[in-house]
Amino acid sequence: MSRRATTTARVAALAASAAAGALLLAACAPTTTTLNYAPSDGVRVDLADLKLRGINLLVVSEGDGEPGNLLGALTNHTGDAETFRLEAEGAAPVTISVDAGETVYLGTADGEDVQLDVVDAIPGGSIPAVLTAGDESQEFELPVFDDTLPEYADYLP
């Protein structure tokens, strides 16, 4: 066998080994599309083994003591109606009722208009908050946006 053929065979064997190793590692890695995550600017809050959920929650406000509109959705995958309670630091608590098996959209034309009376953070920051439904509560950081991004300009109070 010529020296060139030997080198070609070694390169092919090395490439095959690398490809086999990559496939083995990929087979052992978790599938990230099965992980729960917030797909947009807001945050996701899971309660009751994922049966009660806040989806893409955020507030649009000029901040620093001004009111703010709450955007996102609340989902109830249980067999009973639930009342969600959102407590954002510095603001009066708000409650939203969600029927069994339903989703209530917040801040949309066909959804529910929910406003925080005071937003104690500047746009780009976040507010410590707690979402409660049933017997469960979850602390989270509620992001604050203003009209800098055009998609939120119409939601500024």
C-alpha positions as CSV (number, residue, x, y, z in Angstrom):
1,M,0.0,0.0,0.0
2,S,1.3,3.4,-0.9
3,R,2.0,6.0,1.7
4,R,-0.7,8.2,0.3
5,A,-3.3,5.4,0.5
6,T,-2.3,4.7,4.2
7,T,-2.7,8.4,5.1
8,T,-6.1,8.5,3.4
9,A,-7.2,5.3,5.2
10,R,-6.1,6.8,8.6
11,V,-8.0,10.1,7.9
12,A,-11.1,8.2,7.0
13,A,-10.9,6.0,10.1
14,L,-10.3,9.1,12.3
15,A,-13.3,10.9,10.7
16,A,-15.5,7.8,11.2
17,S,-14.5,7.5,14.9
18,A,-15.2,11.2,15.4
19,A,-18.6,10.9,13.8
20,A,-19.4,7.8,15.9
21,G,-18.4,9.6,19.0
22,A,-20.5,12.7,18.2
23,L,-23.6,10.4,17.6
24,L,-23.0,8.6,20.9
25,L,-22.8,11.9,22.8
26,A,-25.9,13.3,21.1
27,A,-27.8,10.2,22.0
28,C,-26.9,10.7,25.7
29,A,-27.7,14.4,25.8
30,P,-31.2,15.6,27.0
31,T,-33.6,16.8,24.3
32,T,-33.8,20.5,25.0
33,T,-37.1,21.0,23.3
34,T,-38.8,18.9,26.0
35,L,-37.6,21.4,28.7
36,N,-40.0,24.0,30.1
37,Y,-38.9,27.5,29.3
38,A,-40.2,31.0,28.7
39,P,-40.1,31.5,24.9
40,S,-40.3,35.3,24.9
41,D,-39.5,38.4,27.0
42,G,-41.7,37.5,29.9
43,V,-41.2,34.7,32.5
44,R,-42.9,31.4,33.1
45,V,-44.2,30.5,36.6
46,D,-45.2,26.8,37.2
47,L,-47.5,25.8,40.1
48,A,-49.2,22.5,41.1
49,D,-47.1,20.1,39.0
50,L,-47.5,22.3,35.9
51,K,-51.3,22.3,36.1
52,L,-51.5,26.0,37.0
53,R,-49.1,28.3,35.2
54,G,-48.2,31.9,34.5
55,I,-47.0,32.2,30.9
56,N,-44.8,35.0,29.5
57,L,-45.6,37.4,32.4
58,L,-44.2,40.9,32.2
59,V,-45.3,44.4,33.0
60,V,-45.2,47.5,30.7
61,S,-44.6,50.7,32.5
62,E,-42.6,53.9,32.6
63,G,-41.6,52.5,36.0
64,D,-40.3,54.4,39.1
65,G,-43.7,54.7,40.8
66,E,-45.9,54.8,37.7
67,P,-48.7,52.3,37.0
68,G,-48.1,49.3,34.7
69,N,-50.0,46.9,32.5
70,L,-49.6,43.2,33.2
71,L,-49.2,41.1,30.0
72,G,-49.0,37.3,29.6
73,A,-51.5,34.5,30.3
74,L,-52.7,32.3,33.2
75,T,-53.5,28.7,32.5
76,N,-55.6,26.3,34.6
77,H,-55.3,22.6,33.6
78,T,-57.2,21.4,36.7
79,G,-60.8,20.3,37.0
80,D,-61.7,23.3,39.2
81,A,-61.8,27.0,38.8
82,E,-58.8,28.7,40.4
83,T,-58.0,32.2,41.5
84,F,-54.5,33.5,40.8
85,R,-53.1,36.2,43.0
86,L,-50.1,38.2,41.9
87,E,-48.2,40.2,44.5
88,A,-45.5,42.5,43.0
89,E,-43.3,44.4,45.5
90,G,-44.6,47.9,46.1
91,A,-48.0,47.3,44.3
92,A,-51.4,46.3,45.5
93,P,-52.1,42.6,44.9
94,V,-54.2,41.6,41.9
95,T,-56.4,38.6,41.5
96,I,-57.6,36.9,38.3
97,S,-60.1,34.0,38.2
98,V,-59.5,31.2,35.6
99,D,-62.1,28.5,34.9
100,A,-61.2,24.8,34.8
101,G,-59.3,23.9,31.7
102,E,-59.1,27.5,30.5
103,T,-56.5,30.1,29.8
104,V,-57.0,33.8,30.5
105,Y,-54.9,36.2,28.4
106,L,-53.7,39.4,30.1
107,G,-53.5,42.8,28.3
108,T,-54.8,41.7,25.0
109,A,-57.9,43.0,23.1
110,D,-59.8,39.8,23.9
111,G,-58.2,39.2,27.3
112,E,-58.4,40.7,30.7
113,D,-57.0,44.1,31.4
114,V,-54.9,43.9,34.6
115,Q,-53.0,46.9,35.9
116,L,-50.4,47.2,38.7
117,D,-51.0,50.5,40.5
118,V,-47.3,51.1,41.1
119,V,-44.2,49.7,39.4
120,D,-41.2,50.1,41.7
121,A,-38.5,49.4,39.1
122,I,-37.1,51.1,36.1
123,P,-37.7,49.6,32.6
124,G,-35.2,47.0,31.9
125,G,-35.2,45.9,35.5
126,S,-37.5,43.5,37.4
127,I,-39.8,43.4,40.4
128,P,-39.7,40.7,43.0
129,A,-43.1,39.0,42.8
130,V,-45.1,36.0,44.0
131,L,-47.8,34.1,42.0
132,T,-50.2,32.1,44.1
133,A,-53.0,29.7,43.0
134,G,-54.6,27.1,45.2
135,D,-52.2,26.1,48.0
136,E,-49.0,26.9,46.1
137,S,-46.9,30.0,45.7
138,Q,-43.9,30.7,43.5
139,E,-41.5,33.6,43.8
140,F,-40.1,35.1,40.6
141,E,-38.7,38.3,39.0
142,L,-41.3,40.1,37.0
143,P,-39.6,41.9,34.1
144,V,-40.4,45.6,33.4
145,F,-40.6,47.0,29.8
146,D,-41.5,50.4,28.5
147,D,-42.3,51.7,25.0
148,T,-38.7,51.4,23.8
149,L,-39.6,48.2,21.9
150,P,-42.3,49.0,19.4
151,E,-44.2,45.8,20.2
152,Y,-44.9,47.2,23.7
153,A,-45.6,50.8,22.9
154,D,-49.4,50.3,22.7
155,Y,-49.5,48.7,26.2
156,L,-47.9,51.6,28.1
157,P,-50.5,53.0,30.5
